[in-house]
Amino acid sequence: MEVQGTVEGTVERLVFQNQDNGYTVLQLLTDQGELVTVVGCIPCAGPGESMTVTGDWVNHPTYGQQLAAQLVERRMPRDEEEIAVYLASGIVKGIGPATAQRLVERFGADTLQVLEEEPERLTCIKGISAQKAREISRAFRELTGLRRLMEYMARYELPMHLAMQLYRSYGSEALARLREDPYILSRQRYGVEFAVVDEIGLSMELPADAPCRVEAAILYELAYNMGNGHVFLPREKLVAATAQLIDVSADTVEVALDRLIGLHQVVQQPIANVTGCYLFSCHQAECQVAEKLLELVRTPRKTAGGVDKLVSRMERDRGIAYAPQQRQAVVLAAEQGVVLLTGGPGTGKTTAVEAMVALYEKMGLEVLLLAPTGRAAQRLGEVCGTSAQTIHRALGMSLDDFTGEVKFRKNASDPLETDAVIVDEMSMVDLALMSALLTALRPGCRLVMVGDPDQLPSVGAGNVLGDILRSGVVPTVTLREIFRQAEKSAIIRNAHAVNLGMAPNLDSNQGDFFFLCRRNPDRLVQTVVELVKTRLPEHMHIPKEQIQVLTPTRKGEMGTVQLNRALQAALNPPAKDKRQKVWGDVVFRTGDRVMQTKNNYDVIWEKEDGTAGSGVFNGDMGIIRDIDPSGELITVAFDDRTAVYTPDLLSQLDLAYAVTVHKAQGSEYRAVVLVSAPAAPSLMVRSVLYTAITRARELLVLVGDDGIPGRMAADDRRQRRYSGLRRRLKEAGQQA
């Protein structure tokens, strides 16, 4: 259990400091003569300055007790000795130990004031020209500007790393901008919860109907609902939700919304009998996807002829006979600019995709295989016998340091160098990613989209696969026949039964599908742990690392939080040779299975062959290989890549012995242990159960309440997503 404490003292020594994010390890000399190690975001710290630090006491396995800073009150050095030590540390560019000593000898306790306010006086020091004096003063003012910004933010107990982000955005004007409009903190690039920012704004005595407050609330509602899958909101719903959120009149919100529309931050457009309000980026993405898809549809690709003969020759060479629908899909892929291939498990999507790749190669076309997640890409590459990669990596996604927005190295000006693109697991592709991909296709490139529309939709905004399918505009082949070999699998039979609204067969032994009835929560957890730790490895000869526990929910007794604690204790308990790092309620330990929970385009990774890159994405799973002796750096191996996490990134990592069904989307596991227990009504639906069952490749063990799978299969509720893509495609297609 971490205990909070407060320490006051003077910085004795700077052990480590990251100039980019401000993460610091320093030793603080208290008034009682005790040296305390402090860790946290304390940018521009230097020996000689005084500070009061409040945070959590943590016990490091190697370095003992440390204070993890949460709130830091800093004071510039006052007496001559402290000032000399501070400047001699090199904290101010242009001042070294010798110059620091000469400055203090000349100006005494007024040295810092001279640096900031009277730089012309510095020229009396030997070696300091007028130009150098200005440069030194500018560097010192930047330093003090950042410190004042931090002090201001500390009053509201805001994370210190935000000061670094604000300063990078606004420079010396950052504090003035923040005082003028605290709601800038709620923007995407800073990510402070609107409720927190609103509390700050109201404490600054801003009027409840201040334009900056109302506009920020509108933008927050639109951004928040993107997380619920909505591309736009009907105007009346947006106005009502915003008015309720900040307790102002609907008229006040209407005025602010019109102002945002005039500034092009919000786009208003009629969509299916409602007045839709989009964030500018969402509207742009939706229009681009519709335009690019229609362009692909209207431009059939030239073929050398004899596609049917080529396919027949492939059948002879491979000793295979493609089903009529598979053959139709393969031929369309050669003749059309864009094709959509859908179907459930066991219907032969993989065989059709493999045939498309082979056909494209025979046609002399270069093929690029893509998927939304690393695991899905790896599986696609394995079945097709060639390399595949994530869409993110192929597009060269990164984050703009200034705006906080996603950017792409590959685009219309620098398109993907390929003749055909095949994208698997299309149900996971959201609107923004689809827009980026289509923009990066060069003229004449073919596109094949493959997916299962009955799986869960994308986490991000939009319902791209469903909208394209329902529009009827894109040439589509739906595989319905379950092949004889696949029919032998109870996993596949039960998946299709669930998709038809029927309860899965819970007979105790169906070869690759088992059910264990455990209604008591404690007994259920115990059984899950036993299955992963001993029963499946010993009796089914499946290694622990190839078994994945899935559950619909994160919360509650059967959620991932509780299950991960139990599984970690059983599979990777504490040991003398295992380092660990406590982060909030989570203990990260060497050997733990972890998952990245947020797209981060800046995390640097390296492969064994020395190649490096950046970007770790939501759903990527890895193993903690090392925690450095200071406990500050955690090395995670993600398949063929290794990344190092600093403490400021740990909020994006979670234990992954158990993950939610949503997080498992796009992945396939040799064995799945699926928890059948009550959860929120929105999770107790058919698409969640269907997606969970189809994650298992060789074995699925369902553990829990025998009544829940039937109720889930019967409930085909799908949350409505406000999206205009289907209508845009359909209307434009009719006009053509």
PEKAPE-V695539 format. One record per residue. N is the residue number from 1. RES is the residue in three letters. PSI is psi in degrees with one decimal (* if undefined). Layout:
BEGIN
N|RES|PSI ; N|RES|PSI
END
This chain:
BEGIN
1|MET|126.2 ; 2|GLU|142.0 ; 3|VAL|135.3 ; 4|GLN|146.5 ; 5|GLY|167.7 ; 6|THR|134.5 ; 7|VAL|138.8 ; 8|GLU|136.2 ; 9|GLY|-165.3 ; 10|THR|139.3 ; 11|VAL|119.1 ; 12|GLU|-41.7 ; 13|ARG|139.6 ; 14|LEU|113.7 ; 15|VAL|-43.4 ; 16|PHE|143.0 ; 17|GLN|126.8 ; 18|ASN|116.3 ; 19|GLN|-24.9 ; 20|ASP|-44.5 ; 21|ASN|-0.4 ; 22|GLY|2.9 ; 23|TYR|131.8 ; 24|THR|143.7 ; 25|VAL|122.1 ; 26|LEU|163.9 ; 27|GLN|127.4 ; 28|LEU|125.6 ; 29|LEU|114.3 ; 30|THR|168.0 ; 31|ASP|-20.7 ; 32|GLN|3.8 ; 33|GLY|13.3 ; 34|GLU|138.8 ; 35|LEU|122.5 ; 36|VAL|131.2 ; 37|THR|125.8 ; 38|VAL|134.4 ; 39|VAL|146.1 ; 40|GLY|-174.9 ; 41|CYS|99.6 ; 42|ILE|71.5 ; 43|PRO|150.0 ; 44|CYS|27.2 ; 45|ALA|149.6 ; 46|GLY|150.6 ; 47|PRO|139.6 ; 48|GLY|-20.3 ; 49|GLU|152.6 ; 50|SER|148.4 ; 51|MET|154.1 ; 52|THR|121.4 ; 53|VAL|128.6 ; 54|THR|134.3 ; 55|GLY|-162.1 ; 56|ASP|134.2 ; 57|TRP|125.9 ; 58|VAL|147.4 ; 59|ASN|112.0 ; 60|HIS|135.7 ; 61|PRO|-26.6 ; 62|THR|-44.6 ; 63|TYR|3.7 ; 64|GLY|-147.7 ; 65|GLN|133.3 ; 66|GLN|154.9 ; 67|LEU|112.3 ; 68|ALA|107.6 ; 69|ALA|134.3 ; 70|GLN|-36.4 ; 71|LEU|128.5 ; 72|VAL|121.2 ; 73|GLU|120.2 ; 74|ARG|146.6 ; 75|ARG|133.0 ; 76|MET|149.4 ; 77|PRO|144.9 ; 78|ARG|-48.7 ; 79|ASP|169.6 ; 80|GLU|-39.7 ; 81|GLU|-45.4 ; 82|GLU|-41.5 ; 83|ILE|-41.5 ; 84|ALA|-44.2 ; 85|VAL|-43.7 ; 86|TYR|-50.5 ; 87|LEU|-31.3 ; 88|ALA|-17.6 ; 89|SER|-11.2 ; 90|GLY|14.1 ; 91|ILE|-27.4 ; 92|VAL|118.5 ; 93|LYS|129.0 ; 94|GLY|-8.6 ; 95|ILE|117.4 ; 96|GLY|-175.7 ; 97|PRO|-45.1 ; 98|ALA|-45.9 ; 99|THR|-37.9 ; 100|ALA|-43.7 ; 101|GLN|-41.8 ; 102|ARG|-39.1 ; 103|LEU|-44.6 ; 104|VAL|-37.9 ; 105|GLU|-32.8 ; 106|ARG|-43.1 ; 107|PHE|-9.7 ; 108|GLY|-137.4 ; 109|ALA|-11.6 ; 110|ASP|4.6 ; 111|THR|-48.5 ; 112|LEU|-35.7 ; 113|GLN|-40.2 ; 114|VAL|-43.7 ; 115|LEU|-39.1 ; 116|GLU|-40.5 ; 117|GLU|-23.5 ; 118|GLU|59.1 ; 119|PRO|-25.2 ; 120|GLU|-25.3 ; 121|ARG|-17.3 ; 122|LEU|-20.6 ; 123|THR|-12.2 ; 124|CYS|-10.0 ; 125|ILE|132.1 ; 126|LYS|128.7 ; 127|GLY|-4.6 ; 128|ILE|109.0 ; 129|SER|173.5 ; 130|ALA|-40.5 ; 131|GLN|-45.5 ; 132|LYS|-35.8 ; 133|ALA|-42.0 ; 134|ARG|-40.4 ; 135|GLU|-41.0 ; 136|ILE|-44.3 ; 137|SER|-40.1 ; 138|ARG|-43.5 ; 139|ALA|-39.2 ; 140|PHE|-39.0 ; 141|ARG|-36.5 ; 142|GLU|-41.0 ; 143|LEU|-47.1 ; 144|THR|-31.7 ; 145|GLY|-43.6 ; 146|LEU|-40.6 ; 147|ARG|-43.3 ; 148|ARG|-37.0 ; 149|LEU|-43.2 ; 150|MET|-41.5 ; 151|GLU|-39.6 ; 152|TYR|-42.3 ; 153|MET|-30.8 ; 154|ALA|-29.7 ; 155|ARG|-31.8 ; 156|TYR|11.9 ; 157|GLU|40.1 ; 158|LEU|147.7 ; 159|PRO|138.3 ; 160|MET|-30.0 ; 161|HIS|-20.7 ; 162|LEU|-31.6 ; 163|ALA|-40.1 ; 164|MET|-43.2 ; 165|GLN|-44.6 ; 166|LEU|-41.7 ; 167|TYR|-35.6 ; 168|ARG|-32.7 ; 169|SER|-44.6 ; 170|TYR|-3.5 ; 171|GLY|-138.8 ; 172|SER|-13.5 ; 173|GLU|0.0 ; 174|ALA|-46.6 ; 175|LEU|-42.0 ; 176|ALA|-41.2 ; 177|ARG|-40.0 ; 178|LEU|-40.1 ; 179|ARG|-35.6 ; 180|GLU|-39.5 ; 181|ASP|88.9 ; 182|PRO|-15.7 ; 183|TYR|-5.6 ; 184|ILE|-24.3 ; 185|LEU|-20.7 ; 186|SER|-2.5 ; 187|ARG|159.3 ; 188|GLN|-37.6 ; 189|ARG|-22.8 ; 190|TYR|-33.0 ; 191|GLY|21.5 ; 192|VAL|136.0 ; 193|GLU|140.1 ; 194|PHE|-39.4 ; 195|ALA|-38.9 ; 196|VAL|-46.7 ; 197|VAL|-39.2 ; 198|ASP|-37.6 ; 199|GLU|-40.0 ; 200|ILE|-46.9 ; 201|GLY|-44.5 ; 202|LEU|-32.6 ; 203|SER|-22.1 ; 204|MET|5.8 ; 205|GLU|31.9 ; 206|LEU|143.4 ; 207|PRO|148.2 ; 208|ALA|-31.4 ; 209|ASP|22.8 ; 210|ALA|133.4 ; 211|PRO|-41.4 ; 212|CYS|-33.2 ; 213|ARG|-47.5 ; 214|VAL|-42.3 ; 215|GLU|-42.1 ; 216|ALA|-37.5 ; 217|ALA|-39.8 ; 218|ILE|-48.1 ; 219|LEU|-35.9 ; 220|TYR|-44.5 ; 221|GLU|-43.2 ; 222|LEU|-43.6 ; 223|ALA|-41.8 ; 224|TYR|-41.8 ; 225|ASN|-16.9 ; 226|MET|-37.0 ; 227|GLY|-20.3 ; 228|ASN|7.7 ; 229|GLY|-4.0 ; 230|HIS|131.1 ; 231|VAL|-34.3 ; 232|PHE|171.5 ; 233|LEU|142.0 ; 234|PRO|140.8 ; 235|ARG|-45.2 ; 236|GLU|-35.6 ; 237|LYS|-40.4 ; 238|LEU|-45.3 ; 239|VAL|-46.3 ; 240|ALA|-44.1 ; 241|ALA|-40.7 ; 242|THR|-43.9 ; 243|ALA|-40.8 ; 244|GLN|-38.4 ; 245|LEU|-45.2 ; 246|ILE|8.7 ; 247|ASP|56.3 ; 248|VAL|171.2 ; 249|SER|154.4 ; 250|ALA|-34.8 ; 251|ASP|-40.0 ; 252|THR|-41.3 ; 253|VAL|-40.4 ; 254|GLU|-44.6 ; 255|VAL|-46.0 ; 256|ALA|-38.9 ; 257|LEU|-42.7 ; 258|ASP|-34.6 ; 259|ARG|-42.6 ; 260|LEU|-36.0 ; 261|ILE|-41.1 ; 262|GLY|-29.8 ; 263|LEU|0.2 ; 264|HIS|21.3 ; 265|GLN|-25.1 ; 266|VAL|139.3 ; 267|VAL|129.9 ; 268|GLN|131.7 ; 269|GLN|141.0 ; 270|PRO|129.7 ; 271|ILE|114.5 ; 272|ALA|57.2 ; 273|ASN|12.6 ; 274|VAL|159.3 ; 275|THR|103.6 ; 276|GLY|139.8 ; 277|CYS|119.0 ; 278|TYR|147.4 ; 279|LEU|145.8 ; 280|PHE|-43.8 ; 281|SER|-36.5 ; 282|CYS|-42.0 ; 283|HIS|-43.3 ; 284|GLN|-43.0 ; 285|ALA|-43.2 ; 286|GLU|-44.3 ; 287|CYS|-40.8 ; 288|GLN|-42.0 ; 289|VAL|-46.9 ; 290|ALA|-46.2 ; 291|GLU|-45.8 ; 292|LYS|-39.8 ; 293|LEU|-43.8 ; 294|LEU|-35.1 ; 295|GLU|-41.9 ; 296|LEU|-41.0 ; 297|VAL|-40.2 ; 298|ARG|-3.5 ; 299|THR|81.1 ; 300|PRO|144.9 ; 301|ARG|142.9 ; 302|LYS|137.0 ; 303|THR|158.4 ; 304|ALA|-2.6 ; 305|GLY|163.0 ; 306|GLY|31.0 ; 307|VAL|-41.6 ; 308|ASP|-39.2 ; 309|LYS|-40.5 ; 310|LEU|-43.3 ; 311|VAL|-41.2 ; 312|SER|-38.9 ; 313|ARG|-38.5 ; 314|MET|-39.0 ; 315|GLU|-44.3 ; 316|ARG|-45.8 ; 317|ASP|-35.0 ; 318|ARG|-7.7 ; 319|GLY|42.4 ; 320|ILE|149.6 ; 321|ALA|114.3 ; 322|TYR|141.3 ; 323|ALA|154.7 ; 324|PRO|-43.2 ; 325|GLN|-36.6 ; 326|GLN|-45.8 ; 327|ARG|-41.9 ; 328|GLN|-42.9 ; 329|ALA|-41.7 ; 330|VAL|-43.7 ; 331|VAL|-42.9 ; 332|LEU|-38.0 ; 333|ALA|-30.4 ; 334|ALA|-34.2 ; 335|GLU|-20.1 ; 336|GLN|157.8 ; 337|GLY|-27.4 ; 338|VAL|139.2 ; 339|VAL|141.2 ; 340|LEU|124.3 ; 341|LEU|119.7 ; 342|THR|163.7 ; 343|GLY|157.1 ; 344|GLY|-173.5 ; 345|PRO|142.2 ; 346|GLY|4.6 ; 347|THR|0.9 ; 348|GLY|23.0 ; 349|LYS|-43.2 ; 350|THR|-43.2 ; 351|THR|-41.5 ; 352|ALA|-42.0 ; 353|VAL|-42.8 ; 354|GLU|-39.7 ; 355|ALA|-38.1 ; 356|MET|-44.5 ; 357|VAL|-46.2 ; 358|ALA|-40.7 ; 359|LEU|-44.7 ; 360|TYR|-41.1 ; 361|GLU|-38.7 ; 362|LYS|-27.8 ; 363|MET|-0.6 ; 364|GLY|22.1 ; 365|LEU|141.1 ; 366|GLU|131.8 ; 367|VAL|137.3 ; 368|LEU|122.0 ; 369|LEU|128.3 ; 370|LEU|155.5 ; 371|ALA|159.6 ; 372|PRO|-26.5 ; 373|THR|160.7 ; 374|GLY|-42.2 ; 375|ARG|-39.6 ; 376|ALA|-38.9 ; 377|ALA|-41.0 ; 378|GLN|-43.5 ; 379|ARG|-41.7 ; 380|LEU|-43.3 ; 381|GLY|-38.5 ; 382|GLU|-45.3 ; 383|VAL|-26.4 ; 384|CYS|-5.2 ; 385|GLY|29.3 ; 386|THR|177.4 ; 387|SER|149.3 ; 388|ALA|158.8 ; 389|GLN|169.5 ; 390|THR|154.8 ; 391|ILE|-42.0 ; 392|HIS|-47.3 ; 393|ARG|-40.0 ; 394|ALA|-35.5 ; 395|LEU|-8.8 ; 396|GLY|49.5 ; 397|MET|142.6 ; 398|SER|175.8 ; 399|LEU|130.9 ; 400|ASP|119.8 ; 401|ASP|-31.7 ; 402|PHE|-48.7 ; 403|THR|-19.4 ; 404|GLY|6.3 ; 405|GLU|155.1 ; 406|VAL|138.9 ; 407|LYS|163.1 ; 408|PHE|132.5 ; 409|ARG|-36.7 ; 410|LYS|129.6 ; 411|ASN|-164.0 ; 412|ALA|-31.7 ; 413|SER|-28.4 ; 414|ASP|74.2 ; 415|PRO|168.7 ; 416|LEU|132.7 ; 417|GLU|77.5 ; 418|THR|161.0 ; 419|ASP|-20.0 ; 420|ALA|140.5 ; 421|VAL|130.3 ; 422|ILE|122.1 ; 423|VAL|119.9 ; 424|ASP|166.0 ; 425|GLU|49.1 ; 426|MET|-21.2 ; 427|SER|-22.4 ; 428|MET|-10.6 ; 429|VAL|120.6 ; 430|ASP|177.4 ; 431|LEU|-44.3 ; 432|ALA|-42.6 ; 433|LEU|-38.1 ; 434|MET|-40.5 ; 435|SER|-43.9 ; 436|ALA|-40.6 ; 437|LEU|-48.7 ; 438|LEU|-36.5 ; 439|THR|-29.4 ; 440|ALA|2.9 ; 441|LEU|130.4 ; 442|ARG|158.4 ; 443|PRO|135.4 ; 444|GLY|-8.7 ; 445|CYS|139.0 ; 446|ARG|151.8 ; 447|LEU|126.3 ; 448|VAL|124.9 ; 449|MET|130.3 ; 450|VAL|131.0 ; 451|GLY|174.8 ; 452|ASP|104.9 ; 453|PRO|-11.5 ; 454|ASP|-8.0 ; 455|GLN|172.0 ; 456|LEU|145.0 ; 457|PRO|175.2 ; 458|SER|153.3 ; 459|VAL|-38.5 ; 460|GLY|177.5 ; 461|ALA|143.5 ; 462|GLY|166.4 ; 463|ASN|66.2 ; 464|VAL|-52.2 ; 465|LEU|-47.5 ; 466|GLY|-41.6 ; 467|ASP|-42.4 ; 468|ILE|-43.4 ; 469|LEU|-47.1 ; 470|ARG|-20.6 ; 471|SER|-28.0 ; 472|GLY|10.4 ; 473|VAL|-37.1 ; 474|VAL|132.5 ; 475|PRO|124.9 ; 476|THR|139.0 ; 477|VAL|125.4 ; 478|THR|116.7 ; 479|LEU|123.8 ; 480|ARG|-26.2 ; 481|GLU|127.8 ; 482|ILE|122.5 ; 483|PHE|152.0 ; 484|ARG|-43.1 ; 485|GLN|-39.7 ; 486|ALA|-29.5 ; 487|GLU|-22.0 ; 488|LYS|-19.3 ; 489|SER|122.5 ; 490|ALA|-28.4 ; 491|ILE|-49.6 ; 492|ILE|-42.1 ; 493|ARG|-44.0 ; 494|ASN|-35.8 ; 495|ALA|-44.3 ; 496|HIS|-34.1 ; 497|ALA|-45.6 ; 498|VAL|-41.1 ; 499|ASN|-22.8 ; 500|LEU|3.8 ; 501|GLY|9.6 ; 502|MET|150.6 ; 503|ALA|143.2 ; 504|PRO|151.5 ; 505|ASN|118.2 ; 506|LEU|23.8 ; 507|ASP|144.0 ; 508|SER|-30.1 ; 509|ASN|110.3 ; 510|GLN|23.9 ; 511|GLY|-66.3 ; 512|ASP|10.2 ; 513|PHE|118.9 ; 514|PHE|151.9 ; 515|PHE|133.7 ; 516|LEU|117.4 ; 517|CYS|118.1 ; 518|ARG|98.3 ; 519|ARG|-26.9 ; 520|ASN|125.0 ; 521|PRO|-44.6 ; 522|ASP|-42.6 ; 523|ARG|-35.6 ; 524|LEU|-48.7 ; 525|VAL|-42.7 ; 526|GLN|-42.6 ; 527|THR|-42.5 ; 528|VAL|-45.1 ; 529|VAL|-44.0 ; 530|GLU|-42.1 ; 531|LEU|-45.4 ; 532|VAL|-39.0 ; 533|LYS|-43.7 ; 534|THR|-48.0 ; 535|ARG|-48.5 ; 536|LEU|-42.0 ; 537|PRO|-39.3 ; 538|GLU|-39.2 ; 539|HIS|-29.6 ; 540|MET|-2.8 ; 541|HIS|38.8 ; 542|ILE|118.1 ; 543|PRO|149.3 ; 544|LYS|-38.5 ; 545|GLU|-11.2 ; 546|GLN|12.6 ; 547|ILE|131.4 ; 548|GLN|128.4 ; 549|VAL|130.9 ; 550|LEU|146.6 ; 551|THR|148.9 ; 552|PRO|-26.7 ; 553|THR|157.2 ; 554|ARG|-29.7 ; 555|LYS|166.4 ; 556|GLY|-179.2 ; 557|GLU|-29.9 ; 558|MET|16.5 ; 559|GLY|172.0 ; 560|THR|-32.2 ; 561|VAL|-51.2 ; 562|GLN|-41.9 ; 563|LEU|-39.7 ; 564|ASN|-38.0 ; 565|ARG|-45.8 ; 566|ALA|-43.2 ; 567|LEU|-39.5 ; 568|GLN|-43.3 ; 569|ALA|-34.2 ; 570|ALA|-39.0 ; 571|LEU|-26.9 ; 572|ASN|64.9 ; 573|PRO|165.1 ; 574|PRO|147.5 ; 575|ALA|157.8 ; 576|LYS|-32.4 ; 577|ASP|7.6 ; 578|LYS|118.5 ; 579|ARG|156.5 ; 580|GLN|160.5 ; 581|LYS|123.4 ; 582|VAL|127.7 ; 583|TRP|100.3 ; 584|GLY|-122.7 ; 585|ASP|1.3 ; 586|VAL|139.7 ; 587|VAL|117.5 ; 588|PHE|131.6 ; 589|ARG|146.4 ; 590|THR|129.8 ; 591|GLY|-9.9 ; 592|ASP|145.9 ; 593|ARG|127.0 ; 594|VAL|162.8 ; 595|MET|138.8 ; 596|GLN|130.1 ; 597|THR|4.6 ; 598|LYS|142.2 ; 599|ASN|125.4 ; 600|ASN|111.1 ; 601|TYR|-3.7 ; 602|ASP|-8.8 ; 603|VAL|125.2 ; 604|ILE|133.5 ; 605|TRP|161.9 ; 606|GLU|142.8 ; 607|LYS|167.1 ; 608|GLU|-29.7 ; 609|ASP|3.7 ; 610|GLY|-11.9 ; 611|THR|144.0 ; 612|ALA|161.2 ; 613|GLY|-167.9 ; 614|SER|154.9 ; 615|GLY|114.9 ; 616|VAL|137.2 ; 617|PHE|157.2 ; 618|ASN|121.3 ; 619|GLY|-12.8 ; 620|ASP|130.8 ; 621|MET|145.0 ; 622|GLY|-175.5 ; 623|ILE|135.4 ; 624|ILE|114.1 ; 625|ARG|-29.4 ; 626|ASP|148.5 ; 627|ILE|121.5 ; 628|ASP|158.9 ; 629|PRO|-30.0 ; 630|SER|-11.9 ; 631|GLY|10.1 ; 632|GLU|-23.0 ; 633|LEU|128.1 ; 634|ILE|123.8 ; 635|THR|124.0 ; 636|VAL|131.0 ; 637|ALA|116.3 ; 638|PHE|98.8 ; 639|ASP|-108.4 ; 640|ASP|9.0 ; 641|ARG|148.7 ; 642|THR|130.6 ; 643|ALA|149.1 ; 644|VAL|125.8 ; 645|TYR|127.5 ; 646|THR|163.6 ; 647|PRO|-31.9 ; 648|ASP|-11.5 ; 649|LEU|-6.5 ; 650|LEU|-21.5 ; 651|SER|-14.2 ; 652|GLN|1.7 ; 653|LEU|147.0 ; 654|ASP|153.0 ; 655|LEU|147.8 ; 656|ALA|26.3 ; 657|TYR|-36.0 ; 658|ALA|135.6 ; 659|VAL|159.8 ; 660|THR|159.0 ; 661|VAL|-38.5 ; 662|HIS|-42.3 ; 663|LYS|-24.2 ; 664|ALA|-8.7 ; 665|GLN|134.4 ; 666|GLY|-12.3 ; 667|SER|157.5 ; 668|GLU|137.7 ; 669|TYR|148.5 ; 670|ARG|-41.7 ; 671|ALA|140.5 ; 672|VAL|132.5 ; 673|VAL|112.9 ; 674|LEU|125.3 ; 675|VAL|128.2 ; 676|SER|92.8 ; 677|ALA|158.9 ; 678|PRO|146.3 ; 679|ALA|-173.5 ; 680|ALA|143.3 ; 681|PRO|-35.5 ; 682|SER|-17.0 ; 683|LEU|-15.4 ; 684|MET|56.7 ; 685|VAL|166.2 ; 686|ARG|-45.1 ; 687|SER|-31.9 ; 688|VAL|-46.4 ; 689|LEU|-43.3 ; 690|TYR|-46.1 ; 691|THR|-41.4 ; 692|ALA|-46.4 ; 693|ILE|-39.8 ; 694|THR|1.4 ; 695|ARG|-18.7 ; 696|ALA|129.9 ; 697|ARG|-45.8 ; 698|GLU|-29.1 ; 699|LEU|136.7 ; 700|LEU|127.8 ; 701|VAL|116.5 ; 702|LEU|125.7 ; 703|VAL|127.7 ; 704|GLY|-142.4 ; 705|ASP|124.6 ; 706|ASP|-12.7 ; 707|GLY|-20.6 ; 708|ILE|-44.1 ; 709|PRO|-40.0 ; 710|GLY|-40.5 ; 711|ARG|-38.4 ; 712|MET|-43.4 ; 713|ALA|-32.9 ; 714|ALA|-17.4 ; 715|ASP|100.6 ; 716|ASP|26.7 ; 717|ARG|133.0 ; 718|ARG|126.6 ; 719|GLN|127.9 ; 720|ARG|132.3 ; 721|ARG|127.6 ; 722|TYR|109.2 ; 723|SER|139.8 ; 724|GLY|5.0 ; 725|LEU|-46.4 ; 726|ARG|-45.6 ; 727|ARG|-40.8 ; 728|ARG|-45.0 ; 729|LEU|-45.7 ; 730|LYS|-46.9 ; 731|GLU|-42.7 ; 732|ALA|-36.2 ; 733|GLY|-36.4 ; 734|GLN|-29.9 ; 735|GLN|-21.8 ; 736|ALA|*
END
